Amino acid sequence: MDIKKLALVLKSGGISVFEYFPERDTVVLYDEQLQPEREIADYLSLVEQMKAIHPEDLWKVIEFYQGRYESSIKFRYIEKDGSLSKKCMSGTAFCEADGKVVSIVGSVRDVTEDTVKEKNLESQARRDALTGLYNYFYGKKLISEYLEHKNPYDSCGLMVIDVDYFKDVNDTYGHLFGDEVLEALARLFTEVFGPKDIIMRSGGDEFVVLLKNIDDKSLLRKSMQLVKAVRRKQFSKSDFSLTCSAGVCFLPQNVSGYTYDQLFKNADWALYKAKEKGKNRYAFCDNLKRFELMDRMEEVGIGDIDARYMRNDLVSTAFEVFEKFNSFNAAMELLLKVIGIRLHLDRITVIRTNIKEKLAGRQYQWLSDKAPVVLDVPGGFTKEDFLTLFQSYDEYGTTVLQYDNMSMYSKDAENLLMQGGAKTVAYAAMYCEGQYTGAISYVTCQEKRYWSKQGRKQLGEVTKIISAHLAKNLVMNSVHQSGLAAIELDSLTGLISFSRFREETERIIVGGYGNTYVMIYLDFVDFKKVNQTYGYSAGDQLLKEFSNYMVENLKMAADVYFTRVVADQFILFMPCGISENISEGMASLIKKFEERYGGSFPGIKLKIRSGIYRIESSCTSASEAIDAANEARRKSSLT
């Protein structure tokens, strides 16, 4: 290749050539024909004063000429019009035999356009082509990184959003209009959610949003805002209306170690609940450990079990199983299997005890594939061993035995109580009309198990139900009400669960700080008319609106607690000054809600009643305060 052809190639590539002589500190610039065009002496001094090179990049250029450089560098260059461009400088050093650099022959090329193209390609790799939101792979990466490095004092929420009946949109209006809907939704999401939030299209008509540094009350409001905003969205097809369903999982502050997949499973479960209730709504995941149950379901393969038995609390499940099955044996077999899988047990045995004959025999038994059958024949025991066991039952009627701590029993009793390779056995007592009839053993064989207070309480309540049905006594309403498993959030409203509400308020009242608080019990008068006239979906929406209204107006500071007890009943626990007229304030707040939403239900007078109890120094528990507020509520309906 001759010099002219080479010069043409360099020109077409926008490349300028120079040669720097370190010993003379001189640079020679070459023209397009590679002929010396200009010589500049004391060059490094000029470079150090050169204002056209970005100050942050100047050091790289100086080191390039001083020989302390890589084969090429990139630096920012300030053009005469003030715009910023990027240039790439590369060169080769020519040395004498002793290694002394004689000159550096280099070139400079404008790479601004190339950099823009690189950024565009990088952005395309991260973004969904249709909506411009993050795609699944990059969005998941960002969320995972956030969760891994999240400030422990920050709380966050994960939403899984699905367009309702999106297949019908494509089938009715065509895929082009379907794309228009998704693009419009993406724009709406960027308006509803903040710039710090991570929004991604995970595939099809499903979207995932991580809301950073948000508390549970704000997450509740944001969920309602989203569903309403989608509902109000208008499109080019005048006869088309759009709704969405959302599942929400809240991760509180000071809680860490959760992954994207775990939170997604939780939120996806909540999305299923929202769709199950009629779509066009949001639902909250009721427990952060919900994903563990989902994993367990996949692991053991429970295709023969109704999915809701694996989602609902165990007490409700026990009642439903016994009511649904005509065969008591079939009900027992199913229920023990559900309990075993959900509680990660290896064996459950229903044991009938004859105190007079001092014999214990098996009535029913469920086994995992890791545990052997036990109690093929009844086992005998002594009076002393029986009393040791009986007197160890706690307030929930349970006791926990560990295989390496059985010194209080005789050897025969140890063999009876811990047979079949048991490492930990939780025994829950059974009674019939006040008489002890036996126990149910909940066993793990692979490793020792620690049973929490709440876990023992749950075993006790489930055992009461089984015991009652064994005795053909179905009147267990009081047990049912007291035995609901503790959850963290109410899946319908997103408020804290009633059980958590009681724990928080109990801590304040028992701690002696309750005399500056009030307990307020609220409910809708004749709420069943709303459900009967307008449907349960409308009733649920009204309860959500009320929850959101109260949260917004009460500002929900850290010392204010609000929960839904059951159905349309709510309880509020909040600080109140001695001279403050809480009755007038609450009446005004309620009246505004009634006026705002009363017109939505023609033919029904929307009315909310309340009962207020100002915590007294003599009050000893949250239950006592709740009962007093509830009594005040009932009396208010008589005045």
KOLTOR-289864 format. One line per field, with one value per residue (C-alpha): residue in one letter; y, z, x. Coordinates in steps of 0.25 Angstrom, whole numbers. Layout:
// residues N
code = [A;...]
v = [Y;...]
w = [Z;...]
u = [X;...]
// end
This chain:
// residues 639
code = [M;D;I;K;K;L;A;L;V;L;K;S;G;G;I;S;V;F;E;Y;F;P;E;R;D;T;V;V;L;Y;D;E;Q;L;Q;P;E;R;E;I;A;D;Y;L;S;L;V;E;Q;M;K;A;I;H;P;E;D;L;W;K;V;I;E;F;Y;Q;G;R;Y;E;S;S;I;K;F;R;Y;I;E;K;D;G;S;L;S;K;K;C;M;S;G;T;A;F;C;E;A;D;G;K;V;V;S;I;V;G;S;V;R;D;V;T;E;D;T;V;K;E;K;N;L;E;S;Q;A;R;R;D;A;L;T;G;L;Y;N;Y;F;Y;G;K;K;L;I;S;E;Y;L;E;H;K;N;P;Y;D;S;C;G;L;M;V;I;D;V;D;Y;F;K;D;V;N;D;T;Y;G;H;L;F;G;D;E;V;L;E;A;L;A;R;L;F;T;E;V;F;G;P;K;D;I;I;M;R;S;G;G;D;E;F;V;V;L;L;K;N;I;D;D;K;S;L;L;R;K;S;M;Q;L;V;K;A;V;R;R;K;Q;F;S;K;S;D;F;S;L;T;C;S;A;G;V;C;F;L;P;Q;N;V;S;G;Y;T;Y;D;Q;L;F;K;N;A;D;W;A;L;Y;K;A;K;E;K;G;K;N;R;Y;A;F;C;D;N;L;K;R;F;E;L;M;D;R;M;E;E;V;G;I;G;D;I;D;A;R;Y;M;R;N;D;L;V;S;T;A;F;E;V;F;E;K;F;N;S;F;N;A;A;M;E;L;L;L;K;V;I;G;I;R;L;H;L;D;R;I;T;V;I;R;T;N;I;K;E;K;L;A;G;R;Q;Y;Q;W;L;S;D;K;A;P;V;V;L;D;V;P;G;G;F;T;K;E;D;F;L;T;L;F;Q;S;Y;D;E;Y;G;T;T;V;L;Q;Y;D;N;M;S;M;Y;S;K;D;A;E;N;L;L;M;Q;G;G;A;K;T;V;A;Y;A;A;M;Y;C;E;G;Q;Y;T;G;A;I;S;Y;V;T;C;Q;E;K;R;Y;W;S;K;Q;G;R;K;Q;L;G;E;V;T;K;I;I;S;A;H;L;A;K;N;L;V;M;N;S;V;H;Q;S;G;L;A;A;I;E;L;D;S;L;T;G;L;I;S;F;S;R;F;R;E;E;T;E;R;I;I;V;G;G;Y;G;N;T;Y;V;M;I;Y;L;D;F;V;D;F;K;K;V;N;Q;T;Y;G;Y;S;A;G;D;Q;L;L;K;E;F;S;N;Y;M;V;E;N;L;K;M;A;A;D;V;Y;F;T;R;V;V;A;D;Q;F;I;L;F;M;P;C;G;I;S;E;N;I;S;E;G;M;A;S;L;I;K;K;F;E;E;R;Y;G;G;S;F;P;G;I;K;L;K;I;R;S;G;I;Y;R;I;E;S;S;C;T;S;A;S;E;A;I;D;A;A;N;E;A;R;R;K;S;S;L;T]
v = [0;13;26;32;20;20;35;32;21;30;42;33;28;42;39;50;45;52;48;52;54;53;58;71;71;74;69;68;68;62;66;57;54;50;61;70;81;87;86;90;92;91;82;76;90;94;81;84;97;92;95;87;74;71;73;59;53;62;53;42;50;55;41;36;46;42;28;23;18;7;4;14;24;30;45;55;67;81;86;101;101;95;81;69;59;46;43;31;33;21;20;12;16;15;12;12;-1;3;4;20;25;33;36;32;31;32;35;42;38;44;32;40;33;19;22;26;13;5;11;9;-6;-7;-1;-10;-22;-17;-12;-18;-15;-12;-4;2;-4;-13;-27;-39;-42;-28;-25;-37;-34;-20;-25;-36;-26;-17;-28;-32;-19;-12;-3;-11;1;2;-6;-9;-16;-25;-24;-34;-28;-36;-30;-36;-44;-39;-51;-46;-32;-39;-48;-36;-24;-31;-31;-17;-12;-21;-15;-1;-5;-11;2;11;3;4;19;19;11;21;32;24;19;27;28;20;9;-3;-6;-18;-25;-40;-46;-45;-36;-38;-27;-27;-14;-13;0;4;10;10;7;-3;9;16;2;0;14;11;-2;5;16;7;-1;11;18;6;5;20;19;22;16;18;8;15;2;-4;-3;-9;-14;-21;-30;-28;-37;-30;-34;-25;-27;-19;-12;-20;-32;-37;-50;-51;-53;-48;-62;-63;-50;-52;-65;-58;-47;-57;-65;-51;-49;-62;-58;-45;-53;-63;-52;-47;-39;-24;-23;-24;-34;-35;-47;-50;-56;-55;-70;-73;-76;-88;-95;-93;-99;-111;-113;-114;-123;-134;-133;-132;-132;-140;-129;-117;-105;-96;-107;-103;-88;-86;-86;-100;-98;-93;-105;-115;-110;-110;-124;-130;-123;-126;-141;-151;-162;-158;-168;-161;-147;-152;-157;-144;-135;-142;-142;-127;-124;-133;-127;-113;-114;-122;-134;-149;-156;-152;-162;-161;-168;-173;-175;-184;-178;-190;-201;-193;-195;-186;-190;-185;-180;-172;-170;-162;-165;-158;-167;-165;-171;-185;-189;-189;-194;-207;-212;-204;-200;-201;-190;-187;-178;-170;-168;-164;-153;-148;-146;-141;-131;-125;-121;-105;-96;-100;-115;-118;-123;-125;-137;-138;-151;-147;-141;-153;-155;-152;-164;-179;-187;-193;-180;-174;-186;-183;-168;-167;-180;-181;-173;-160;-148;-138;-141;-131;-137;-130;-135;-139;-137;-141;-134;-131;-145;-148;-158;-158;-149;-147;-148;-139;-145;-141;-153;-146;-135;-129;-118;-106;-102;-88;-83;-80;-93;-101;-92;-96;-111;-110;-103;-113;-125;-119;-120;-134;-138;-132;-139;-152;-150;-146;-132;-122;-110;-103;-89;-83;-91;-87;-73;-74;-83;-75;-76;-63;-55;-43;-35;-36;-41;-33;-19;-20;-15;-22;-35;-36;-45;-35;-24;-31;-33;-19;-13;-23;-19;-4;-7;-18;-9;2;12;10;21;31;23;20;7;9;-2;1;-7;-4;-5;-16;-18;-31;-22;-17;-31;-36;-25;-21;-34;-38;-32;-18;-21;-24;-11;-3;-9;-6;8;10;4;14;25;23;21;34;42;37;39;25;29;18;18;17;3;-1;-15;-22;-32;-40;-37;-22;-20;-11;-7;6;8;22;32;42;54;55;67;63;60;47;45;57;55;41;45;55;46;35;45;50;35;32;45;42;27;27;31;18;9;14;9;6;16;15;16;13;12;13;9;16;12;21;12;12;9;-3;-9;-21;-26;-23;-33;-26;-12;-18;-24;-11;-4;-14;-13;2;-1;-10;0;11;4;5;20]
w = [0;-4;5;-3;0;14;16;10;19;31;26;24;39;44;49;52;53;61;66;80;83;98;98;91;97;84;76;61;55;41;31;23;13;25;23;34;36;49;60;75;85;100;98;111;118;108;110;125;122;111;115;104;111;122;135;140;128;127;135;126;114;121;125;111;106;118;114;126;118;112;97;97;105;104;109;108;99;100;87;83;84;98;95;100;91;93;87;87;86;83;80;78;84;76;84;82;85;100;101;101;95;83;79;80;68;71;66;71;67;71;77;81;72;75;90;87;79;90;101;92;90;105;108;98;105;118;113;108;93;93;106;109;123;129;123;132;133;136;145;153;154;159;169;174;176;184;193;195;199;205;216;228;233;219;216;202;195;183;173;163;153;143;132;134;122;113;104;101;97;86;82;81;76;70;75;70;80;90;89;90;103;109;104;111;124;124;123;134;143;141;146;158;163;166;159;170;168;159;148;139;129;133;121;113;121;134;141;154;162;174;182;190;204;206;219;219;220;208;200;203;197;185;183;183;174;164;162;161;151;142;143;139;127;114;100;86;86;93;97;103;118;125;139;146;158;167;177;188;197;208;214;227;232;240;232;222;215;205;191;178;176;190;190;176;180;192;183;172;183;187;172;171;183;176;163;172;178;164;159;157;171;179;190;201;204;218;223;218;220;210;199;208;207;192;191;200;191;179;186;192;180;185;173;181;191;188;187;197;208;206;207;218;232;238;248;236;228;239;240;225;223;234;229;214;215;218;222;235;232;219;226;236;226;218;229;236;222;220;234;232;219;224;237;231;240;238;246;253;262;268;281;290;305;315;328;336;328;326;311;299;285;271;265;253;247;235;231;222;213;224;236;240;246;261;272;264;277;289;299;314;324;339;347;350;335;332;342;338;324;328;337;327;318;316;315;301;305;298;303;295;297;291;289;297;309;314;328;335;329;331;320;316;316;307;298;297;295;286;277;262;262;267;270;275;278;281;289;289;299;295;304;303;313;322;322;317;305;299;291;277;274;264;261;254;251;243;253;266;265;273;275;277;286;274;268;281;281;267;270;282;275;263;273;280;267;264;278;277;264;269;280;270;276;265;274;273;269;281;278;264;267;276;268;255;251;253;240;238;228;225;210;207;212;214;229;240;244;256;263;261;265;279;281;278;287;298;299;301;311;319;319;326;315;311;319;308;297;293;287;276;271;258;248;237;241;234;224;219;211;203;200;197;188;181;182;191;181;184;199;198;191;201;212;205;202;217;221;211;216;230;227;220;230;242;236;243;251;258;270;263;260;251;248;242;252;243;232;233;248;250;262;264;275;276;286;291;300;313;309;294;290;283;281;273;264;261;258;248;241;240;235;224;219;219;211;201;198;202;188;182;188;185;194;205;216;219;234;243;257;267;282;289;301;308;314;329;339;343;329;329;315;300;301;312;305;292;299;306;293;286;298;295;281;284;293;283;274;285;287]
u = [0;6;6;-6;-15;-11;-14;-28;-31;-27;-35;-48;-46;-45;-31;-20;-6;5;20;25;40;42;56;52;38;33;21;20;6;4;-6;-16;-5;4;13;19;9;13;23;20;32;30;18;16;15;4;-3;-4;-10;-19;-34;-40;-37;-46;-39;-42;-35;-23;-14;-16;-12;1;5;3;13;22;22;14;2;-5;-6;-18;-25;-39;-41;-52;-50;-57;-61;-61;-76;-75;-80;-73;-67;-59;-45;-37;-21;-12;3;15;29;41;54;69;77;79;63;63;50;54;39;25;17;2;-12;-24;-38;-52;-60;-72;-81;-75;-78;-92;-94;-88;-97;-109;-105;-103;-117;-123;-117;-123;-137;-149;-151;-166;-167;-154;-154;-143;-144;-145;-130;-125;-137;-135;-120;-123;-133;-124;-112;-121;-126;-112;-106;-119;-118;-123;-131;-139;-151;-156;-167;-168;-180;-184;-194;-202;-212;-226;-231;-220;-222;-235;-229;-220;-232;-242;-234;-221;-207;-203;-214;-209;-195;-201;-207;-194;-186;-197;-196;-181;-182;-193;-183;-172;-182;-188;-174;-162;-149;-142;-151;-148;-158;-157;-165;-163;-170;-183;-193;-186;-178;-169;-167;-157;-161;-149;-149;-164;-172;-184;-194;-188;-188;-202;-206;-197;-204;-217;-212;-207;-220;-228;-219;-219;-235;-236;-226;-232;-229;-231;-242;-254;-261;-248;-245;-233;-231;-219;-217;-205;-198;-190;-179;-174;-160;-159;-146;-136;-140;-129;-125;-137;-134;-142;-147;-153;-160;-165;-171;-178;-183;-187;-195;-202;-205;-212;-220;-224;-228;-236;-244;-248;-236;-236;-230;-217;-214;-203;-194;-198;-185;-171;-168;-179;-169;-164;-177;-177;-163;-168;-180;-171;-162;-171;-181;-195;-204;-214;-216;-225;-216;-223;-221;-206;-209;-219;-216;-216;-228;-237;-232;-235;-249;-251;-246;-255;-267;-264;-262;-273;-262;-255;-244;-241;-242;-232;-222;-223;-221;-210;-203;-205;-200;-188;-184;-186;-179;-167;-170;-166;-177;-190;-197;-211;-209;-221;-217;-224;-219;-226;-219;-206;-206;-204;-208;-208;-221;-216;-202;-196;-182;-172;-162;-152;-159;-163;-176;-178;-187;-191;-196;-200;-188;-189;-184;-183;-191;-179;-175;-189;-189;-176;-181;-195;-189;-180;-191;-191;-202;-205;-205;-192;-178;-166;-156;-142;-135;-123;-130;-139;-133;-146;-152;-149;-143;-156;-163;-152;-153;-168;-168;-156;-157;-155;-142;-149;-140;-150;-165;-175;-187;-200;-211;-225;-237;-252;-261;-250;-244;-230;-231;-217;-208;-203;-188;-182;-168;-155;-145;-134;-130;-134;-145;-148;-162;-166;-177;-185;-182;-187;-199;-203;-200;-209;-221;-220;-220;-232;-240;-235;-239;-252;-256;-250;-261;-271;-273;-273;-276;-262;-265;-257;-245;-246;-246;-234;-226;-224;-209;-202;-199;-192;-201;-216;-216;-228;-225;-210;-211;-204;-210;-219;-209;-198;-207;-209;-195;-191;-202;-199;-185;-189;-200;-193;-181;-189;-189;-203;-210;-207;-214;-228;-234;-244;-253;-260;-270;-280;-294;-301;-290;-296;-305;-294;-289;-303;-307;-294;-286;-274;-264;-271;-271;-256;-253;-261;-252;-240;-244;-247;-233;-226;-235;-231;-216;-216;-223;-217;-203;-200;-188;-179;-188;-201;-206;-218;-223;-235;-240;-250;-260;-263;-258;-246;-238;-229;-219;-213;-207;-217;-215;-223;-231;-233;-247;-245;-259;-262;-249;-253;-268;-263;-253;-264;-274;-265;-263;-278;-281;-270;-274;-288;-293;-286;-296;-310;-321;-311;-308;-294;-291;-279;-280;-269;-266;-255;-248;-237;-227;-227;-216;-224;-224;-214;-215;-218;-230;-236;-235;-240;-252;-255;-255;-264;-274;-274;-277;-288;-294;-293;-303;-313;-313]
// end
